[in-house]
Amino acid sequence: MNQDALISAVMLMPAIRGITMSDSEKRTALEAQLPSVKTKILYSYDWDFAIDEKSTVTVADQAAYVLKGNANDCRDIINIRYGSSAILIDRMRQVDFDEWYTYRTLTSVAKWVPDGREEGFPRVRLYSTPSVAGEAILYRYRRTDVTMSEFPDDFAFVFQSGLAMRMIPGYDKVFKDDLGDMIKMYNFGGGEDNQIKQDPSIVLRNNKRATLYGYGGGY
């Protein structure tokens, strides 16, 4: 998407033309607002062009890792897969993990929690702590360096209403509707099932109940 063409299109909107400012002032104002609009669009949905993945390895007896991405472009972590088999491990909030772990013992890496930031990059903590070096940590993340040219051209109407929202009071509903429409269009599938992952502990208990054929009291 071409930034200059986008700004010019927004300046032609009747509502923008009606603002009492010179054209140069309007262009300057719109250019200043563009980064914040891009950020709002970028992190409203997991657009495939804004996501990347990288692999790093464990250090023996080290639980915390700073994940910077392929080009120091990691904003936040979507998921982590661990080991040579790239097994997806569960994300938990630290407070939830504290409660969960009180009644359990982990003997392998099975959970991760966000652990703040270091130099602007997300830090994560693995549980249990890896005991050996060289195990793969494959993480999928949202990028910080997505350029305007990476957005497909059909995002133009969302950017236009987003910029108008910054200039015109009450235009936020138009932007919200346009963004919602883009998410729906981008999320169209091919008729495949949308499978939702169920908690493995629930699956285990359900399977055990099934083997009891309705018996077993309060299990």
Backbone torsions as a table, in degrees:
resi	resn	phi	psi	omega
1	MET	NA	132.1	-177.5
2	ASN	-87.8	123.6	-175.2
3	GLN	-65.6	-43.9	-178.2
4	ASP	-63.4	-40.9	179.0
5	ALA	-65.5	-37.8	178.9
6	LEU	-63.4	-48.2	-179.7
7	ILE	-61.1	-42.0	179.9
8	SER	-62.6	-39.4	179.3
9	ALA	-65.4	-40.0	179.1
10	VAL	-65.6	-38.0	-179.6
11	MET	-65.7	-19.5	178.2
12	LEU	-85.1	-9.9	178.9
13	MET	-64.0	133.8	-178.3
14	PRO	-52.9	-40.5	-178.5
15	ALA	-65.4	-35.5	178.6
16	ILE	-75.0	-38.9	179.0
17	ARG	-63.0	-27.0	-178.0
18	GLY	-80.0	-7.6	179.1
19	ILE	-74.3	134.6	-177.9
20	THR	-80.3	81.9	176.3
21	MET	-151.7	155.1	174.8
22	SER	-71.7	160.0	179.7
23	ASP	-60.1	-37.5	179.9
24	SER	-67.5	-37.6	177.8
25	GLU	-67.0	-40.0	178.6
26	LYS	-63.7	-45.2	-179.5
27	ARG	-62.0	-42.8	178.8
28	THR	-61.9	-42.7	-179.8
29	ALA	-64.8	-42.6	-179.7
30	LEU	-66.6	-40.9	178.1
31	GLU	-63.1	-35.7	179.8
32	ALA	-69.5	-30.2	-177.8
33	GLN	-86.2	-17.6	-174.1
34	LEU	-57.8	-44.7	-179.6
35	PRO	-57.7	-40.8	-178.8
36	SER	-70.2	-35.5	177.0
37	VAL	-67.0	-42.0	178.5
38	LYS	-60.6	-43.3	179.4
39	THR	-61.9	-42.5	-179.2
40	LYS	-62.9	-42.2	178.5
41	ILE	-69.3	-43.7	-173.0
42	LEU	-60.2	-40.4	-173.8
43	TYR	-104.3	19.0	175.7
44	SER	-89.8	-12.1	-176.8
45	TYR	-162.8	156.7	-180.0
46	ASP	-84.8	73.6	176.3
47	TRP	-64.1	132.8	-174.1
48	ASP	-63.6	-30.0	-178.8
49	PHE	-75.4	-9.3	-179.1
50	ALA	-104.8	8.4	-176.1
51	ILE	-119.1	142.4	177.2
52	ASP	-140.8	175.9	176.3
53	GLU	-141.6	155.7	-179.7
54	LYS	-149.6	154.1	178.0
55	SER	-118.6	138.4	170.7
56	THR	-132.0	-175.6	-177.0
57	VAL	-131.2	159.3	-178.8
58	THR	-76.8	157.6	168.7
59	VAL	-111.6	134.7	-176.9
60	ALA	-55.5	131.0	176.0
61	ASP	62.4	28.4	175.5
62	GLN	-119.2	125.2	-176.5
63	ALA	-96.3	-33.3	-173.4
64	ALA	-97.4	139.1	-179.3
65	TYR	-139.4	135.9	174.3
66	VAL	-94.0	123.2	-174.5
67	LEU	-108.6	113.2	-171.0
68	LYS	-103.7	-12.2	-178.8
69	GLY	86.8	-177.6	-176.1
70	ASN	-73.6	-31.0	-176.4
71	ALA	-136.2	43.3	-174.8
72	ASN	51.8	43.8	-172.6
73	ASP	-124.0	21.6	-177.2
74	CYS	-87.3	119.5	177.4
75	ARG	-92.4	-52.1	176.9
76	ASP	-154.9	161.2	-173.0
77	ILE	-94.0	133.3	175.8
78	ILE	-90.0	-52.3	176.5
79	ASN	-155.6	166.8	179.1
80	ILE	-131.7	132.5	172.4
81	ARG	-114.3	143.7	-167.9
82	TYR	-127.0	143.1	172.5
83	GLY	83.6	178.9	-177.1
84	SER	-66.2	-23.6	178.7
85	SER	-92.7	0.6	178.9
86	ALA	51.8	51.9	179.4
87	ILE	-76.7	129.1	178.8
88	LEU	-68.7	123.6	177.6
89	ILE	-103.7	154.7	-171.1
90	ASP	-82.3	139.6	172.5
91	ARG	-89.9	137.0	175.7
92	MET	-137.7	151.4	168.3
93	ARG	-70.7	149.4	-177.2
94	GLN	-58.6	-42.7	-178.1
95	VAL	-65.8	-35.9	177.7
96	ASP	-68.9	-40.1	178.7
97	PHE	-63.9	-40.5	179.4
98	ASP	-56.0	-44.7	-179.5
99	GLU	-69.6	-44.5	-178.3
100	TRP	-62.3	-42.1	-173.3
101	TYR	-74.6	-18.7	-179.0
102	THR	-57.2	-32.4	-175.2
103	TYR	-110.2	14.4	-175.7
104	ARG	-140.0	166.3	173.6
105	THR	-131.9	126.6	178.1
106	LEU	-95.8	134.0	177.7
107	THR	-112.1	-1.5	178.1
108	SER	-148.7	167.7	179.2
109	VAL	-72.6	116.5	-176.0
110	ALA	-138.9	-10.6	-177.3
111	LYS	-137.5	157.7	169.8
112	TRP	-144.4	150.0	178.9
113	VAL	-131.2	144.5	171.3
114	PRO	-61.6	139.3	-173.3
115	ASP	-132.8	42.8	177.8
116	GLY	82.2	-161.1	-178.4
117	ARG	-133.7	152.7	177.6
118	GLU	-135.5	117.8	-175.7
119	GLU	55.6	33.0	177.7
120	GLY	88.1	-7.5	-178.6
121	PHE	-100.0	148.0	179.7
122	PRO	-69.1	138.3	174.3
123	ARG	-111.4	137.8	179.1
124	VAL	-123.6	158.4	177.6
125	ARG	-124.8	128.5	-178.5
126	LEU	-95.1	141.8	175.7
127	TYR	-131.7	132.5	-5.4
128	SER	-73.0	167.8	-179.8
129	THR	-61.2	128.0	177.7
130	PRO	-56.5	132.3	-176.9
131	SER	-93.8	-15.5	-178.4
132	VAL	-126.4	159.0	177.9
133	ALA	-89.4	155.6	171.3
134	GLY	91.0	0.4	176.5
135	GLU	-74.6	140.8	-175.6
136	ALA	-74.8	135.9	169.6
137	ILE	-118.3	101.2	-178.3
138	LEU	-101.6	115.3	-176.0
139	TYR	-121.6	141.2	175.0
140	ARG	-102.2	136.4	-171.9
141	TYR	-144.9	162.3	174.3
142	ARG	-91.6	135.6	-175.3
143	ARG	-85.8	153.1	175.8
144	THR	-99.4	-15.4	-169.7
145	ASP	-106.5	28.5	179.9
146	VAL	-68.2	125.3	-178.1
147	THR	-92.4	162.7	178.4
148	MET	-59.8	-34.8	-177.8
149	SER	-66.6	-18.2	179.3
150	GLU	-82.5	-16.8	176.5
151	PHE	-75.5	130.4	174.6
152	PRO	-58.2	151.3	-176.5
153	ASP	-60.7	-26.7	-177.4
154	ASP	-74.9	2.3	171.6
155	PHE	-82.2	-3.9	-172.8
156	ALA	-56.7	-42.7	-176.2
157	PHE	-67.6	-28.8	177.3
158	VAL	-71.2	-43.0	177.4
159	PHE	-63.7	-39.2	-179.2
160	GLN	-62.3	-47.7	179.8
161	SER	-70.4	-29.5	176.6
162	GLY	-66.4	-42.8	176.8
163	LEU	-67.6	-40.0	177.6
164	ALA	-61.8	-36.2	178.7
165	MET	-59.2	-36.1	-179.1
166	ARG	-72.2	-19.3	-174.5
167	MET	-107.5	-23.8	-171.8
168	ILE	-123.8	118.6	177.9
169	PRO	-58.7	137.7	177.4
170	GLY	86.4	-1.3	-178.3
171	TYR	-85.3	-0.7	-177.1
172	ASP	-65.1	-31.1	179.1
173	LYS	-66.6	-38.6	178.3
174	VAL	-62.2	-44.6	179.1
175	PHE	-62.9	-43.9	-179.7
176	LYS	-59.8	-43.3	179.2
177	ASP	-65.4	-43.6	180.0
178	ASP	-63.6	-42.0	179.1
179	LEU	-64.9	-40.9	177.1
180	GLY	-62.0	-40.7	177.6
181	ASP	-63.3	-40.7	179.7
182	MET	-65.6	-40.3	178.0
183	ILE	-61.9	-42.5	178.5
184	LYS	-63.4	-43.8	-179.8
185	MET	-65.6	-38.5	-177.7
186	TYR	-73.4	-22.4	-174.3
187	ASN	-94.4	4.2	179.2
188	PHE	-59.3	135.1	178.3
189	GLY	-110.2	-170.7	-178.8
190	GLY	-109.0	23.8	179.5
191	GLY	92.2	6.0	-178.7
192	GLU	-76.2	160.2	176.8
193	ASP	-67.5	142.4	174.3
194	ASN	-99.9	91.9	-174.0
195	GLN	-84.5	133.6	-180.0
196	ILE	-107.4	128.4	-178.7
197	LYS	-70.8	130.5	177.8
198	GLN	-100.8	149.5	179.8
199	ASP	-55.3	124.3	-178.4
200	PRO	-56.8	-33.1	179.8
201	SER	-67.3	-33.7	177.2
202	ILE	-69.7	-42.9	177.0
203	VAL	-58.1	-44.4	-179.5
204	LEU	-60.6	-47.5	-179.1
205	ARG	-65.2	-39.3	178.0
206	ASN	-62.0	-41.9	179.3
207	ASN	-64.9	-39.7	178.2
208	LYS	-65.8	-39.7	177.1
209	ARG	-61.6	-40.6	-178.3
210	ALA	-60.9	-34.7	-178.8
211	THR	-74.2	-13.1	179.7
212	LEU	-89.1	-7.5	177.1
213	TYR	52.7	40.8	176.2
214	GLY	92.8	-6.4	-180.0
215	TYR	-104.1	167.6	175.2
216	GLY	122.4	7.2	175.3
217	GLY	63.5	-127.0	-172.5
218	GLY	-94.6	19.5	-178.4
219	TYR	-57.5	NA	NA
